[in-house]
Amino acid sequence: MQFTKRLFGTFKTSAPATTTSVNVTKEESASKQLGSLAEPPNALSREETLSLIRSFPFWYHRIYVGNGIYTLDNPALHEVVWQKLCPSLPRALDGMSVLDVGCNAGFFSIQLKLLGAGKVVGIESWEDYYKQAEWCKKIWNVDIDYRLQDAHSLDTMQEKFDLVIFAGVLYHLKNPLQVLEQMGRLCEDTIWVETEIIPEDPRNCLYVGQGTYKGIRVTACHKGFMKFIEGDELNGDPSNWWVPDTECVIGMLRTAGFKYFSAPVYVMERRLILIASKKSDSRFNLRALD
Ligand SMILES: C[S@@+](CC[C@H](N)C(=O)[O-])C[C@H]1O[C@@H](n2cnc3c(N)ncnc32)[C@H](O)[C@@H]1O
């Protein structure tokens, strides 16, 4: 697929993963894409489907909704993210519980439900996306608990999840570490992270005080940053707040309780895909990104 090739043009990996287990192969996962499944059980007529799609000003997720119709015309980033992360799933999901933070129209939630996940909770703060998720859920006749909720209020949740999906959300948060710590509290095994990042570049450098109280010195630091976005300078989108580099993402994940990390994978140079786990014997294959 041309789009996939374009997205993977600057793909690179580094740093070996820290756990081993053999799970879903890339070939197996490719046969489990939403688009390659049979017609959704509750597909509407062609006219009703098109009218519902057009009733929303904007779609971010490309989801197959029957009669040859997708919610978006062109392949989208989340499909590439899914292709990269799906092989890390265990061969049988066996009712795995999933929390999809910033679930949008529910692409990941539906995929995991169709593959055999048990409890799937999706939280989404934008009402139109929440409504899209509810509609797609009905079309696919899957039991997903979507909640119109801000990720900053995860502290009100007490449930536990095997997998937390945190894709395309970190840089939209005013307080990303607070949310990551809450996800660390709710997650029992693994988190999938995908985010905008400061690209890896040896020229990156900040001079900042480092050292002990008595020995503090302004020092050149080459990693471990997060850039504040005050306005709409990233993508013309005022809902963006912070762009971290890879080291910063990994450091925040460690602070949130995650200990084991996959190799980082870069899509389009400035998007990071990473798997982090709390467990050395995780059900997920962190080497899937190698
Ligand atoms: C770039 S999209 C990513 C959607 C999906 N997770 C994916 O990777 O394809 C960001 C999503 O996060 C949602 N979002 C942004 N800030 C949020 C917040 N504070 N709480 C919950 N959802 C949020 C947006 O409304 C949007 O649906």
The ligand as an ORCA input file, in Angstrom:
! r2SCAN-3c Opt
* xyz 0 1
  C      -4.950     12.218     17.495
  S      -6.439     11.529     18.076
  C      -5.930      9.844     18.367
  C      -7.095      8.900     18.371
  C      -6.732      7.436     18.594
  N      -6.293      7.191     19.942
  C      -5.706      7.001     17.602
  O      -4.532      6.847     17.952
  O      -6.055      6.814     16.448
  C      -6.547     12.145     19.755
  C      -7.822     11.722     20.439
  O      -7.699     11.971     21.833
  C      -8.834     12.683     22.264
  N      -8.424     13.488     23.407
  C      -7.634     14.591     23.399
  N      -7.476     15.066     24.631
  C      -8.187     14.246     25.444
  C      -8.411     14.224     26.846
  N      -7.903     15.158     27.648
  N      -9.183     13.244     27.347
  C      -9.713     12.282     26.543
  N      -9.543     12.273     25.212
  C      -8.775     13.238     24.668
  C      -9.246     13.505     21.050
  O     -10.561     13.982     21.133
  C      -9.029     12.504     19.945
  O     -10.096     11.632     19.786
*
